[in-house]
Amino acid sequence: MKNINNEIAVIIPTYNAREGIISNISKILHQAPFVYIIIVDDSSPDGTASLIQSKFINDKRVQIIIRKNKGGRGSAVIVGLKKALKNKETKYFIEMDADLCHNPKYIKKLVDKCVNADVVIASRYLPSSRISGWNFKRKLMSFCINNLAKFLLRIPITDYTDGFRCYSRKAVEFITTFHVKSQGYIVLSEIAYICYKKGLIFAQVPIDFHFKEVSKSNLNWREVIEALWTLIRLRFIDKL
């Protein structure tokens, strides 16, 4: 049994992630054995939660929260952050996806950068970053949404929609008291924006982002429309 280091929590929202979640958790624990993991599962019909429980029943580094309904990525992450926040020893809070696209080798770099920042983005759009495995449609949508977010929100970051981040305790204490309105991946832009308006310090690290076959991409035109509305709402309607 590995000892638990309570300083770093990794939050992973899951929904129908059975195909790759065990491999992902195992990879995290192998490359970053100094973390503990909180899975927030929205009662996945494919049995994601029960599979995790059976595989890691004796590993106290893996905790799981099962929600009754599908509430979306943003609220799932916030539930996990609130859980981690209860541990007074936790200083750094990582969020990442369940689909193997985020390499845990970057966890240490994110934490190291977070020593002097509040929000650290693992950016796919820095000059030394790389993206592989996306088709043209996915590249185009991501490029357009990120550039529109950059134009409207004007946060000093290059990636507004990647869910691989590290937050300081100060940032999490703020995020968990704020009512986040958006549902899809644009929630990441909303969280970044409220942190920016709060005056929190941002930093970035470059990553190699590899889209895996196991990934279940939910990006569709409905989510694009929500993203457009959210960006307009944040910039012109909400008073922050």
N, C-alpha and C positions, 0 to 999 in steps of 0.2 A: 504493500500500500504506500503510495506516494503521500508525502506531507502536503497539506494544502497551504499555499501562499495566498493570503487573503488580500494582498495589495492590488491584484489585477483581476478584474472580472471580465469575462467574455460573454456577451449576450447574443444569442442566435434565435431569431424568430423562425418557426417552422410551420409548414402546411403541406401535407403530402410530399414530404421530403425523404421518405423511406429509402429510396434507391441509393442515395449518396450520403446520408447523414452519419452513419456509423463510421464510414471511411473518413469523413470530415472531422468528426470529433477525435478519432484516433490520431489523425495527422496533427491536430492542434496539440493534443496532450504529448505527442512525441517531440514536436518541434518547440513547444512552449510549455514544458511541464510545470512552470512556475505560476500558471494561471488556474482559476476555477471557472467553470462554464455554467451558465444558466440558459437552459432551453425554454422557450415559451412557445408551446404548441397549441394551435387552435382546434383541438379535437380532430386531427387529421383522419379522414376516412380510411386512409391506407395503413393505419396502425403505426405511424411514426413514433408516437409517444411510448407505446408498449414495447416496441423494438428497442428504443433507447434504454428504457427501464430494465429490460432483460439483459442487455449487453453490458451495462455499466452499474449494475445493482450493487457491486462491492467497491465502487470508486466514488468516494465522497467529493471528488473534484467536479463531478457532473450532477447538476441539479436540474429538475424539470418542473415547470409550471404548466398545467393543462387548463386551458380556458374552454368554456362550454360552447362558445360560438366563434365564428370566423370574424375577427374584429379588424383585421388589416395589419400590415407590417409596422406602421408607426406606433399604434397603441400597444402592440406586442412588445416592441423594444422598450417602451416606457414602463410597462409592467416589469420587465426584466431589470431595468435600471433602478426602479423603486425597491425591488427585492435586494439588489446588490448594495444599494445605498444604506440599507439597514445594518450592514456590516461596517462598523466604524473603522476597521482597518483598511478598507478598500479605498485606494487613491486614484486608480485609473480604470476607466470603463470602456471596453472595446465593444463595438457592435460590428457584426459581420454576417454574411449570408450563409445559408445552409448548403449551397449547391456546388461547393468546391472551386468556385471562381476566385475566391480570396485566399491567397497563400498565407498560411500562418507564420511563415518565416519573416513576415513584415511586422508581426506583433511587437517585437522588441524595438524595432525602429520607431514605430508609432509611439510607444511608451516613452522612449528616450526623448523624442521630440516634444512630448506632452509635459515634460518637466518644466519647460518654459512657455507653455501655451495652454489654452483651455480646450480648443477643438483642433484636432489634427486629422486632416483628410488624406486618405490613401488615394492619390489622384491618378487617374488613367490618362490625363491630358497635360502632364508636364513634359518638357522636351525629351527627357530620358525614359519616359514611360512607354509601354508597348501594349497594344491590344491585339489579341488573336482569337479566331474562332467565330467572330460575328459575321453575319451576312450583311449585304449592302443596306437592306431596310433597317436593320437594327443600328448600324453605324450612323445612318442618316438621321433617324429619330433621336438618338442620343446626342449627336452633334447639334441638331437644331434646338433641342430642349435646353442643353447646357449653354449654348450661346444666347438664347433668349433670356435665360435666367441671369446670365452674366450682364446682359444689357439692362435688365429691369432692376435686379437686386443689388448689383454692384458690390458684392462681397469680394474681398481680395483672395479669391481661390479660383482654381481652374476646373474643378469637378464638383458639380452641384448635386449629382444624383448617384454617386457611388456609396453603397452602404457599408463601407469598411472605414471605420473611424475610431478615434480614441478621444474620450472626454475626460477632463479633470473633474474632481469631486465638486468644485465650484460650479462648473457647467451643468453637471447632472442635477445638482440641487435646484438650479434654475429651470432646466428643461422639464423636470417632473412636476413643477407647479404650474406649468403653462398648458392651456387647453389647445392642443394641436387639432386642426380642423380637417386637414387633407387625409386621404386614405392610401393612395398608391405610393409609388416610389418618389413622387414629388414631395412627399412628407420630409424627405431628406433636405430638400431646398428650404422648406418651411422652418425646420429646426435650425438649419444654418443661419437663416435670416434673423430669427428671433435672438439667437446668440450674438450675431453681429450687432443688432440694434441695442443689445444689452451692453455692448462694449467689451465682449470677451475676445481674447487673443486667439488668432487663427495661425495655423502652420500647415505645411503639406509635406508628404513624402512621395516620391515616384514609385510606381509599381508596374510589374508585368501582369496584365490581366488576361487570363486564359479562359475563354468560355468553354465549358465542358458539355459533352453530350447529355450528361445527367441533368443539366440545368433545365428548369421548366420556366421559360421566359413568359412573364405575364404582360409584357409591354404590348398594348394594342391601341387602336385609335380611340377607344373610350378613355383609356388612361392618358393618352396624349391630350385629349380635350380637357380632362381634369387638370392636367399639368398647366395648360395654358390659362385656365380660369384661376388656378391657385396663384400663379405668378402675377397675374393682373390684380387679384384681390390683395396680395401682400403689398404690392407696390403702390396701389392707388386707393384702396378701400380701408383696409385694416389700419387702425391707429396704434402703432407700436412705439 
